[in-house]
Amino acid sequence: MSVKNDYDEDDGNNDETESKVFCKTSAGDFVMRLNRSWSPKGYDRAVELFERGYYDHSHFFRVVPNFLVQFGIGYTYDQDLKAFANSRIKDDPQLEPPIPFDEGVISFAGSGPDSRTSHLFIAYGPVKSLGTQLWETPIGIVIEGMETIRNLNSEYGDMPPWGHGPEQQKIRQGGKAYIEQEFPNLDSFIHCRVERGYEKEGTNEGADDDYQQENGGEVRKDVGSSSFSSSSIHAKDDKKQQLTESRTGSTGHIFLPIFAAITAFLVVVYLTRRKKKVINKNF
């Protein structure tokens, strides 16, 4: 499998596509909604990494309360996947107005222009420094299980020199063994799965405007449900209705012969008893 060119131009995919990522971790479950209209290149990279299992079993190696939680150094032995994860993608332009980094907002981390690879972080709340860099373009938001993210082990704090957490270079060199030996209490992913391809009707302006409306300084609780298109919901409802009709029809086909047999049996019993009564009366 060949690695995509770091600086490929946008492939023209529909920018209105969204995906849900369902993750199980050692601290519990959570769900992310990723939005391609916010950051097309970032969205494409993140969704493929989650789909290919790159983050499975990797650790949340940087957990800083009131700031962020960071992850993105996988332990895969698949050299193609590793090369893909390490390749850089171009920065996406910030939306205008920018999406605020409220609690649960997800973005790539980076070290300079066009430096995004596989590192992601989830914001713990509004911090003025987040979103000021070119590469810090939000790609989505946690829509369920934010409590899990809040409860991730943070005893080691930030990376040196600001804290006593793991050093990223040592994670790359020592892998999972380094974390388990030096930072045994850190939480990790177990497995993530992706539901890809929800498309919104019209433009993304309505959903983005709804999201950017503040609700007491906190992330809107209805941001996940409001983002899916009515066509997707109707399609699911139609499928459910077809399944119900199919089951009803199948039950009817089975019930009619049984009903006919019971009716015939009752008629025979009735006629037999009546015949006996007539015979007894004659005697």
C-alpha positions as semicolon CSV with decimal commas, in nm:
position;residue;x (nm);y (nm);z (nm)
1;M;0,000;0,000;0,000
2;S;0,145;0,334;-0,099
3;V;0,143;0,634;0,132
4;K;-0,055;0,933;0,014
5;N;0,145;1,234;-0,090
6;D;0,184;1,474;0,201
7;Y;0,070;1,767;-0,009
8;D;-0,198;1,619;-0,233
9;E;-0,463;1,871;-0,325
10;D;-0,815;1,822;-0,202
11;D;-0,978;1,532;-0,386
12;G;-1,313;1,705;-0,423
13;N;-1,495;1,492;-0,166
14;N;-1,817;1,633;-0,030
15;D;-1,725;1,877;0,247
16;E;-2,064;1,817;0,410
17;T;-1,973;1,465;0,524
18;E;-1,967;1,371;0,892
19;S;-1,868;1,056;1,076
20;K;-1,914;0,918;1,424
21;V;-1,627;0,746;1,604
22;F;-1,722;0,512;1,890
23;C;-1,433;0,442;2,127
24;K;-1,386;0,205;2,419
25;T;-1,109;0,297;2,664
26;S;-0,975;0,175;2,998
27;A;-1,167;0,465;3,158
28;G;-1,498;0,407;2,979
29;D;-1,662;0,482;2,644
30;F;-1,702;0,802;2,447
31;V;-1,824;0,911;2,103
32;M;-1,683;1,175;1,869
33;R;-1,855;1,345;1,579
34;L;-1,605;1,448;1,310
35;N;-1,706;1,714;1,059
36;R;-1,535;1,740;0,720
37;S;-1,661;2,093;0,657
38;W;-1,457;2,215;0,952
39;S;-1,126;2,072;0,831
40;P;-1,134;1,855;0,516
41;K;-0,776;1,730;0,517
42;G;-0,772;1,680;0,892
43;Y;-1,103;1,496;0,878
44;D;-0,984;1,259;0,604
45;R;-0,664;1,177;0,792
46;A;-0,832;1,120;1,129
47;V;-1,116;0,906;0,994
48;E;-0,877;0,678;0,804
49;L;-0,649;0,639;1,107
50;F;-0,944;0,542;1,327
51;E;-1,081;0,306;1,060
52;R;-0,747;0,131;1,024
53;G;-0,713;0,083;1,400
54;Y;-0,409;0,303;1,442
55;Y;-0,520;0,441;1,780
56;D;-0,629;0,104;1,923
57;H;-0,441;0,025;2,248
58;S;-0,245;0,352;2,235
59;H;-0,226;0,571;2,545
60;F;-0,355;0,914;2,639
61;F;0,000;1,022;2,711
62;R;-0,061;1,388;2,790
63;V;-0,348;1,459;3,028
64;V;-0,348;1,813;3,167
65;P;-0,660;1,916;3,365
66;N;-0,821;2,243;3,254
67;F;-0,615;2,232;2,934
68;L;-0,622;1,924;2,710
69;V;-0,571;1,551;2,666
70;Q;-0,344;1,437;2,382
71;F;-0,297;1,103;2,205
72;G;-0,174;0,979;1,870
73;I;0,139;0,764;1,900
74;G;0,026;0,419;1,793
75;Y;0,194;0,085;1,852
76;T;0,116;-0,075;1,517
77;Y;0,360;-0,316;1,353
78;D;0,206;-0,241;1,013
79;Q;0,481;-0,045;0,839
80;D;0,246;0,097;0,575
81;L;0,009;0,224;0,843
82;K;0,297;0,365;1,045
83;A;0,433;0,549;0,740
84;F;0,087;0,685;0,664
85;A;0,043;0,807;1,022
86;N;0,383;0,980;1,020
87;S;0,331;1,155;0,686
88;R;0,234;1,521;0,701
89;I;-0,076;1,690;0,566
90;K;-0,135;2,051;0,471
91;D;-0,307;2,286;0,713
92;D;-0,676;2,361;0,662
93;P;-0,793;2,723;0,677
94;Q;-0,977;2,830;0,989
95;L;-1,349;2,894;0,951
96;E;-1,474;3,249;0,987
97;P;-1,568;3,302;1,259
98;P;-1,340;3,033;1,410
99;I;-1,491;2,746;1,604
100;P;-1,420;2,809;1,974
101;F;-1,222;2,549;2,165
102;D;-1,490;2,469;2,421
103;E;-1,486;2,149;2,620
104;G;-1,480;1,841;2,395
105;V;-1,352;2,009;2,077
106;I;-1,101;1,793;1,887
107;S;-0,805;1,911;1,681
108;F;-0,472;1,794;1,547
109;A;-0,160;1,892;1,735
110;G;0,143;2,007;1,539
111;S;0,484;2,170;1,556
112;G;0,470;2,417;1,270
113;P;0,297;2,490;0,938
114;D;0,179;2,177;0,754
115;S;0,302;1,952;1,036
116;R;-0,012;1,751;1,117
117;T;0,042;1,374;1,130
118;S;-0,149;1,154;1,379
119;H;-0,148;1,353;1,704
120;L;-0,490;1,467;1,823
121;F;-0,605;1,649;2,133
122;I;-0,937;1,710;2,305
123;A;-0,986;2,042;2,480
124;Y;-1,093;2,045;2,844
125;G;-1,240;2,392;2,811
126;P;-1,187;2,739;2,671
127;V;-0,816;2,829;2,663
128;K;-0,708;3,142;2,477
129;S;-0,390;2,981;2,342
130;L;-0,578;2,700;2,163
131;G;-0,672;2,769;1,802
132;T;-0,408;3,037;1,754
133;Q;-0,181;2,816;1,542
134;L;-0,236;2,737;1,173
135;W;-0,259;2,363;1,236
136;E;-0,507;2,386;1,524
137;T;-0,822;2,363;1,316
138;P;-1,105;2,173;1,491
139;I;-1,213;1,852;1,320
140;G;-1,497;1,754;1,552
141;I;-1,633;1,730;1,903
142;V;-1,706;1,473;2,174
143;I;-2,083;1,424;2,172
144;E;-2,113;1,144;2,430
145;G;-1,900;1,031;2,722
146;M;-1,721;1,356;2,804
147;E;-1,718;1,230;3,161
148;T;-1,484;0,953;3,042
149;I;-1,244;1,212;2,902
150;R;-1,256;1,412;3,227
151;N;-1,176;1,097;3,426
152;L;-0,863;0,998;3,230
153;N;-0,567;0,949;3,463
154;S;-0,379;1,277;3,501
155;E;-0,142;1,201;3,790
156;Y;0,168;1,245;3,571
157;G;0,061;1,581;3,432
158;D;0,213;1,747;3,128
159;M;0,526;1,635;2,947
160;P;0,865;1,765;3,069
161;P;0,961;2,033;3,158
162;W;0,604;2,137;3,255
163;G;0,519;1,807;3,421
164;H;0,631;1,451;3,484
165;G;0,452;1,279;3,198
166;P;0,596;1,064;2,918
167;E;0,836;1,206;2,662
168;Q;0,705;1,162;2,309
169;Q;1,039;1,057;2,162
170;K;1,073;0,784;2,424
171;I;0,723;0,659;2,344
172;R;0,824;0,624;1,979
173;Q;1,143;0,441;2,077
174;G;1,016;0,224;2,361
175;G;0,656;0,186;2,258
176;K;0,397;0,037;2,488
177;A;0,661;-0,118;2,718
178;Y;0,800;0,226;2,805
179;I;0,455;0,354;2,908
180;E;0,362;0,044;3,105
181;Q;0,691;0,044;3,294
182;E;0,726;0,416;3,368
183;F;0,361;0,533;3,365
184;P;0,153;0,225;3,447
185;N;-0,160;0,416;3,548
186;L;-0,214;0,601;3,221
187;D;-0,539;0,518;3,044
188;S;-0,549;0,385;2,690
189;F;-0,780;0,311;2,400
190;I;-0,914;-0,040;2,366
191;H;-1,085;-0,014;2,029
192;C;-1,259;0,243;1,808
193;R;-1,502;0,194;1,523
194;V;-1,623;0,445;1,266
195;E;-1,966;0,508;1,120
196;R;-1,877;0,707;0,811
197;G;-2,064;0,909;0,555
198;Y;-2,346;1,113;0,703
199;E;-2,423;1,399;0,464
200;K;-2,608;1,712;0,565
201;E;-2,864;1,877;0,342
202;G;-2,776;2,220;0,205
203;T;-2,473;2,399;0,348
204;N;-2,311;2,359;0,684
205;E;-2,390;2,714;0,791
206;G;-2,688;2,625;1,007
207;A;-2,515;2,347;1,200
208;D;-2,197;2,547;1,248
209;D;-2,394;2,853;1,364
210;D;-2,586;2,636;1,610
211;Y;-2,263;2,493;1,740
212;Q;-2,097;2,829;1,782
213;Q;-2,386;2,969;1,986
214;E;-2,275;2,969;2,348
215;N;-2,480;2,795;2,612
216;G;-2,351;2,927;2,941
217;G;-1,994;2,892;2,817
218;E;-2,036;2,517;2,767
219;V;-2,059;2,297;2,460
220;R;-2,415;2,256;2,338
221;K;-2,552;1,920;2,448
222;D;-2,759;1,883;2,131
223;V;-2,472;1,942;1,891
224;G;-2,451;1,576;1,795
225;S;-2,814;1,509;1,719
226;S;-2,873;1,835;1,533
227;S;-2,599;1,768;1,282
228;F;-2,744;1,470;1,098
229;S;-2,948;1,529;0,785
230;S;-3,319;1,461;0,769
231;S;-3,254;1,243;0,463
232;S;-3,035;1,013;0,674
233;I;-3,299;0,995;0,945
234;H;-3,578;0,933;0,693
235;A;-3,374;0,661;0,528
236;K;-3,337;0,488;0,864
237;D;-3,710;0,527;0,937
238;D;-3,801;0,385;0,594
239;K;-3,573;0,090;0,651
240;K;-3,727;0,031;0,994
241;Q;-4,079;0,051;0,845
242;Q;-3,988;-0,194;0,568
243;L;-3,848;-0,434;0,826
244;T;-4,164;-0,405;1,036
245;E;-4,387;-0,464;0,733
246;S;-4,175;-0,758;0,629
247;R;-4,203;-0,914;0,974
248;T;-4,579;-0,846;0,984
249;G;-4,623;-1,004;0,642
250;S;-4,426;-1,311;0,740
251;T;-4,633;-1,355;1,054
252;G;-4,952;-1,329;0,851
253;H;-4,840;-1,601;0,610
254;I;-4,775;-1,833;0,902
255;F;-5,088;-1,741;1,098
256;L;-5,348;-1,798;0,822
257;P;-5,286;-2,175;0,774
258;I;-5,282;-2,227;1,151
259;F;-5,611;-2,035;1,189
260;A;-5,771;-2,237;0,910
261;A;-5,659;-2,565;1,068
262;I;-5,793;-2,469;1,412
263;T;-6,124;-2,360;1,258
264;A;-6,159;-2,688;1,071
265;F;-6,078;-2,884;1,386
266;L;-6,344;-2,698;1,587
267;V;-6,604;-2,759;1,316
268;V;-6,526;-3,133;1,315
269;V;-6,552;-3,148;1,697
270;Y;-6,881;-2,961;1,689
271;L;-7,034;-3,185;1,422
272;T;-6,913;-3,500;1,601
273;R;-7,069;-3,394;1,932
274;R;-7,392;-3,298;1,760
275;K;-7,408;-3,635;1,586
276;K;-7,358;-3,815;1,918
277;K;-7,638;-3,611;2,074
278;V;-7,873;-3,708;1,790
279;I;-7,783;-4,077;1,826
280;N;-7,832;-4,068;2,206
281;K;-8,167;-3,897;2,161
282;N;-8,286;-4,170;1,926
283;F;-8,203;-4,429;2,187
